Amino acid sequence: MNAIELLTQDHQLVKKLLEELSSTTERAVKKRAELLERIKQEVTIHTALEEEILYPAIKQAGGKEEEKMYYEAKEEHRTVDSLVLPDLLQTETATVEFAGRVKVLKELLEHHIEEEESELFPTARKLLGKQALDEMGQAMEAQKKLLKGEQSAA
């Protein structure tokens, strides 16, 4: 599986989990907590793969426009990883506030996914080519296994 296929598959999974989380009610305390933990795990690993493997390759192969894409995508990750997700993890799952924060997380991630799939990924295909994306995909699969193993052990 090449890098873009792997990342797109991750996007589909996260969107499905967010949809599931959004449709829960205040009574689904345990389910909300489990889904949020799963989303956190998937997003953390996905972010690491993009920031360690794909983004630097695009930045290196591209010009000023790709550099802007690189920093914008990293900033969107930072917003989710450093602000929205930590707040949500501290929010009581049985509250309306939790539902509001889930909606914001969902909107941020869907916007980010849309931008990656419509702008960043086509740019990566053009700049990097099939062989590089295949190699990155293999590196990402190995890294993903490693990171999932570390999270399971923690």
Secondary structure as the mmCIF struct_conf table of DSSP 4:
data_model
#
loop_
_struct_conf.conf_type_id
_struct_conf.id
_struct_conf.beg_label_comp_id
_struct_conf.beg_label_asym_id
_struct_conf.beg_label_seq_id
_struct_conf.end_label_comp_id
_struct_conf.end_label_asym_id
_struct_conf.end_label_seq_id
HELX_RH_AL_P HELX_RH_AL_P1 ALA A 3 SER A 22
TURN_TY1_P TURN_TY1_P1 SER A 23 SER A 23
TURN_TY1_P TURN_TY1_P2 GLU A 26 ARG A 27
HELX_RH_AL_P HELX_RH_AL_P2 VAL A 29 LEU A 49
HELX_RH_PI_P HELX_RH_PI_P1 GLU A 50 LEU A 54
HELX_RH_AL_P HELX_RH_AL_P3 TYR A 55 ALA A 61
BEND BEND1 GLY A 62 GLY A 62
HELX_RH_AL_P HELX_RH_AL_P4 LYS A 64 ARG A 78
HELX_RH_PI_P HELX_RH_PI_P2 THR A 79 VAL A 84
HELX_RH_AL_P HELX_RH_AL_P5 LEU A 85 GLN A 90
BEND BEND2 THR A 91 THR A 91
TURN_TY1_P TURN_TY1_P3 THR A 93 ALA A 94
BEND BEND3 THR A 95 THR A 95
HELX_RH_AL_P HELX_RH_AL_P6 VAL A 96 GLU A 115
HELX_RH_PI_P HELX_RH_PI_P3 GLU A 116 LEU A 120
HELX_RH_AL_P HELX_RH_AL_P7 PHE A 121 ALA A 153
#
